Structures are given as C-alpha cells and as structure tokens.
Amino acid sequence: MWTPGMLMWRITLCCMLLELFIHSGQGLNVCTSGSATSCEECLLIHPSCAWCANEDFGRVRTLTSRCDLSENLQKRGCEAHFIEYPSSTSSILKNTPLSSKGSGPTQYDVIQIMPQKISLSLRPGDPTEFEVQVRQVEDYPVDLYYLMDLSLSMKDDLDTIRNLGTKLAQEMGKLTSNFRLGFGSFVDKNMSPFSYTAPKYQQNPCNGYKLFPNCVPSFGFRHILSLTDEVDSFNKEVQKQMVSRNRDAPEGGFDAILQAAVCKDRIGWRKEAFHLLVFATDDVPHLALDGKLGGLVQPHDGYCHLDDKNEYSASTKMDYPSLALLGEKLAENNIYLIFAVTKRLYVIYKNFTALIPGTTVEILDQDSKNIIQLIINAYNNIRSKVELTVWDHPEDISLSFTATCQDGQPLPGLRKCSDLKIGDTVSFNVKVEARSCPPPGTDQSFTIKPVGFKDRLELTVDYQCDCGCSRTAQANSSICSSMGTYNCGTCRCEPGYLGARCECQDGEAGSRHLSACREAEGKQVCSGRGECSCNQCLCYESEFGKIYGSFCECDDFSCARHKGILCSGHGECHCGECKCHAGYIGENCNCSTETSYCISDDGQICSGRGRCVCGHCQCTEPGAFGETCEKCPTCPDACGTKRECIECRIFNSGRLADNQTCQRLCKDEIITVETLKSEDPGAVLCLYKTENDCVMKFTYSEHANGQSVLTALKEPECGGAPDAMTVLLAVVGSILLVGIVLLAAWKLVITIHDRREFANFQSARSRARYEMASNPLYKQPISTHSVETDFNMYGKSYNGAVH
C-alpha cells in the first residue's frame, strides 16, 4: 500500500522521466546519462553538455540533472547567466600580410605564411577551426651547398664539375637574383673496416691500385667553401680537389649531411634564404648501427663537430646518424635535401625520401654531365609544392587538415599542395580539438610550418576545463548544513555526510530511500552495483574502472574493444557507448576518417579506382591493387597513364614534362631496350602513336616485390614516308600491267580456240572419200543460145547504132 507521499513521489518521477525524454530528443542524452556530480565532470562528458549553477534548480530529488543540454536547462527554469557552457575559440594575435617578392630592401621581412600567431582556448571534445595561407614568393634568396662523394668511383664526376659554379650561377640567376654557393666533400670513416688502415695506405689509399695509383687519405667530411656569391672561388676550390679511396662499397655520406645541416654558422646558411643541400654520390650510404662494425657504440649526438681544419672530428668516435635524426635536423634548419644519385640507386634513395621530410631524389648521369639540369629540375619541383608539418604536437590535441590548392577544390585530410607556380597562394583549414584536460595550470604550445620554410605559425593553448562558478566556492556553507562546500549550486559533503544538502549521515536507510535507489519497479537497488544511503546510490569500486550514474547503471569499461583495447584507444567509454575522438568513427572507434593515406601521387583518392575506408584504400576497380590502388596492369587506362611517364622520363615530352611533375608522379622503374621481348606472361603490351606518326611500344608489369616495371623501346618505330610521284607511277604502272596481262590472256584464249577449230577442220577434210570432180551429183552445165532471142535482146541497140 503506497502512502500519499510515496504516490506523489512516484507521479513526480514519471513526469520527470517523460520530460527528460521529450527534451533530450530521440536516443540517449549523453549529458544526463553521465550523472555528473560536479560542473567540471559535466563539461568533460561531452561538448554539448552544460551545467546549471543556480542554487534553487532541482531541489527536489528527481532524475533531472544539473548537467544537460543548454536548451533543456533553460526550458526547465535555469536562467542563462547561471549556465556554465564554455566553447572552444581561436584568436589571431599576429596577422602580417603575405609578401609578393623575396628580394630587395624587404628581404629580411619576407612573410610566406599568414597568420603568424594564434591563441586557442579549447574545451575537450569541442573543435575549433582556423585558416592558414601559404605563398611561395618570387625571387626568394637561395643558398645551395654542394656535397660531393670524393671516393675513387667519382673521379670522372669531379672532372665534370670543375667549372660547375659559373654555369650553375648563370642558370640559377634566371630563377633568383640572390644566389650563393658552397662546397663540401666526404668519403667514409678513416678506420677499419670502412677504409684501408694498413701503414702503406695511410698517405695514399690507392697505393698499388693500377688504374689510379695516387689519391689523398680517406676522411669523413670536409667543409671546403662556405656559402658565397663569388662563383670563381667555388671553381677554384673544386679544381683543387682529389679523390680518395675507401674499402667497402657504402659511403659515409649521412655523417656529412648532418654536419652540413647543424654547422649552420660554419656553412653560412642565411636565415632569410631558401636552403638547398645537393648530395651527389654513386653508392649507398652507411646507416645507424653500421658503426658497430668498427667498434663505435656511441649514437650520434646531433651536434656540430667541425675542427679548426673544417673536418668532422667525431668521425671515428660516434656511429652514423639515423634517418630520424637526419630528418629532425634538416627540418629544424629548414633545409631541402636533394639526392643526386645514379639510376641503379634511384629506388633506394626514393625510399629514403618517404622517411625524411623535405627531400627529393634525381637521377645523376654516370659522369654528372646533367648535374645543372638536375639541380634546376629539383629546385622547380621543390618550389612547386607546399606541405605543412606540426612541431611539438601535444598528445592530447588532435589536428585535421583540409587543403585548398590552386584549383579551389577542398581536399579533406590533405596537408599538401602540388603543381604550384611560384607566387601561387594556397590555404589550409585546420581543425583543432582537445581530447582531455591536462593537469591544472598546464599551458601547451606547438608550431605549424611549411617544410623547408623559415616562416611558421605559433599556437598557444589554454584549456576550458574549469567552471567560472568554482571561483566563488564556499567552504562549510550553511546551504550544505555546515557540513560541506557549496560549489556551482551543489554541496560537496564532508566524509560521513550525504544528501543534496549534506543532511544525512552515512548508514541511514529506509524503504522510501530504497525506492529512490531503484531505476524502475522490480529492478535491483542501485543496479546491484552499489548501496543505497540517504536517498542516493553509492556505487561500488571496480578494478576494471569507474561505476557511476544515479542508479550505478553506467560504467567506463563496458564498451566495445578492438584488438583488446577499449574503444581502440581512440575514444572514451561513457555508459556502455564509445565516444570517439575527433578523426575516428565506428562502434569501437577503430575507423579513422583521415584520408591523407588514401591520396595517390596524382592527388586522387585511391587513384580513382577505389574508396577510402577507415584510412585505407579498398580497391573497387577489377585488377587494381597497391596502398592507393595505383597498380592496375589490366585497367583500361593503364597504358594511357604509363604512356605519360614514358614520354616525360625517356623523351622529356608530354603533359608531365611541362609542369615539372614527372619525377613525382612517375616512380616506376623504366628499362629501355633495342628490341621489345616480353617473357613475363603477366606483362601488358602497350602501343601509342607519336606526333611524328611513329609507333612507340612498351610493356607494363608488376614484380612480386610490388614494384612496377616499364620496358620500353629506346626509339619509336618509324617507317619512311612514300614519295607522291612514286606512288602515282606505281598506280599507273599497275593499271597498265593489269591491262596488258588481261589482253595477253584474252589473246591466248582466242588463239587456242582458233587452233582448236582449225584442227577440227583439218580432221574433217582428211576423212572425205572423194574429190569435187568425181562427185556423181555434179553435172556439167549446158548453155543454149537462140539467134532470135539474141537479136531481140540486142537488136534495138544495134539499130539505134546504125541510125
């Protein structure tokens, strides 16, 4: 039997349940389901949640929570000025306009990124956006340091570049009016097993080598000429150089690259210049841990170690640098690295570029004859693209980029633009979201900068994790029965006291209290995961996580997992449901919305042959495969796509040769042959007609190692054009010849026919039994003449004649 009080409480409970359903809309209201007990907890549940700090709000114990959607709180009577509802914002602190030119009196104040400083105020889960613009200005100063392998196999290359400075300065003068050139060289560590260390090789490692008996001692790295605009000095220093000899095939070039990057004062890198480091070699480099072969166990420290002679003094003391260290130091000093390597090494160094940001690779002729054009091409290739990088990225902040390149089309998930012209401006939309709150008082900062640029965008971050009402908290407040702290409309009770106003002591219980601790009639008290005390559920502690909620119905560990990780590590578990961080979706947050890994080299999503699902390409075109579905020998457009690479790589013609994108888009190995013979049954034969009406043939195949191989003829197959007169005479002659042949045939037929008829006639005559004179039917004719008749016939005439 229910008492009137219990009946009234039940009616109120049902009304509030109905109100909650109406105001929260369809589905679960994450704010109320979290059952936050403080304003700070409420703000962490979801960015849509707000807290009502009004003291009189929700005095009666109901399911109504102070933590709810802002519009729900206002509808239920909470005034707007009592609602704590912070949001993420961004404020631009410095926004100097972009420059248009890099030289002249303003060259020290050139701006290539806008804005330059931004302040972010982030509430966890609530993203904010801002836009970044980048421009490659015209006539920007260039510093180029030429780092050359002087091992014995590079002797012919050294002879070729002895006058490189003058020619290179002339060509670079067409691109910039402010150009400086420097020079350095390397061989390898002068210790065993990398070099010859026997006494007879100390001064001349080439001792006893018949092909080239004299060379200088081996050395790690030697800085020869600091960056200068006096190209004659470059020529003079290069002409003085001699090659050396090391023992094994790999070279110590990575030692030299790192020293050239970090010894910026000795090298002479200008802060306001474009930094190019050209690395010319004909062999593979030694990598980190190779030094252990010579007993070098100390990792490279990443610092400059040039002695008074400008030689690398730590060559025999520290190991070779790692790729990660190289990438860090090159980016730190805004240096673009250009690998100028022979054709057989192209694939190896191309793989290095994927691990070292801001690097490119070009194919060097065996004697370096194409070095000037190689540098110009690499420079144009570098200046044709802009890529953003993030430095000191805080772990609890997620970033997503959307690039808008020269065509004006937004490309979600992409932080890079290619095929640009110098002077083009591109923009990037950056979305920032904090995943959680750091310890109180923590300030974060990070930097966004284009690869190779000195310009950068500095960002400072503060977190909206505290409520404004918490600044006026009252300890031992009378509102809380002098047994707790009044804060943001609620009481935080002292140990041993419970209740909305700390009015109950721990251990008090009753049937009315127990009924208030059940989610519904027939359900367990506090869902079987807590105890009811003073009208409230006290949830048990769990080794798996936190149990919470008005009825202990929620926890933060009963959500979907991926590979044993709760919410895949990319989300938070709220009451049995994963709330994914920015950039992730799915029941267990294992699906990334990032599309940058699906962008192929030609800028398309999955090469136009598939869909980007959870950050990976799912190829839908039959026969397509590869990380970005870029490989497809059987696709209808396979020959057309590869044709452009054949044209630009072999003949330097076609669409790709004009916009300097050939090396970027055409990474396949191309083999040229005199005669095309394909022994691979999986190879596809492609043919196309050239501008000169010749036929170019090549085959396209995929090797088991995943590498695409194109085998092409060195030259198209061409036939000589026929002479018009020759064709005319041939046609006329052919007609005459056909006529003569037909006439002769007709004559032959007639002759044969006549001879056959004559033969028949002769045969008939030979069979006759008599001659004409003995014919019994023949009778000699008899003539009879009458004189009268004759006279009558002729007389008249006679008489006439007499008269």
Secondary structure, 3 states (H helix, E strand, C coil): CCCHHHHHHHHHHHHHHHHHHHHHCCCCCHHHHCCCCCHHHHHHHCCCEEEECCCCCCCCCCCCCCEEEHHHHHHCCCCHHHEECCCCEEEEEECCCCCCECCCCCHHHCCCEECCEEEEEEECCECEEEEEEEECCECCCEEEEEEEECEHHHHHHHHHHHHHHHHHHHHHCCCCCCEEEEEEEECCCCCCCCCCCCHHHCCCCCCCCCCCCCCCCCCCEEEEEEEECCHHHHHHHHHHCCCECCCCCCECHHHHHHHHHHCHHHHCCCCCCEEEEEEEECCCECCCCHHHHHCCCCCCCCCCCECCCCEECCCCCCCCCCHHHHHHHHHHCCEEEEEEECHHHHHHHHHHHHHCCCEEEEECCCCCCCHHHHHHHHHHHHHCCEEEEEECCCCCEEEEEEEECCCCCEEECCCEECCCCCCCEEEEEEEEEECCCCCCCCCEEEEEEECCCCCCEEEEEEECCCCHHHHHCECCCHHHCCCEEEECCEEEECCCEECCCCCEECCCCCHHHHHHCECCCCCCEHHHCEEEECCEEEECCECCECEECCCCCEECCCCCEECCEEHHHCEEEECCEEEECCCEECCCCCEECCCHHHECCCCCEHHHCEEEECCEEEECCCCCECCCCCECCCCCCHHHHHHHHHHHHHCCCCHHHHCCCHHHHCCCEEEEECCCCCCCCCCEEEEEECCCCCEEEEEEEECCCCCEEEEEECCCECCCCCCHHHHHHHHHHHHHHHHHHHHHHHHHHHHHHHHHHHHHHHHHHHCCCCCHHHCCCCCCCCCCCCHHHHHHHHHHHHHHHHC
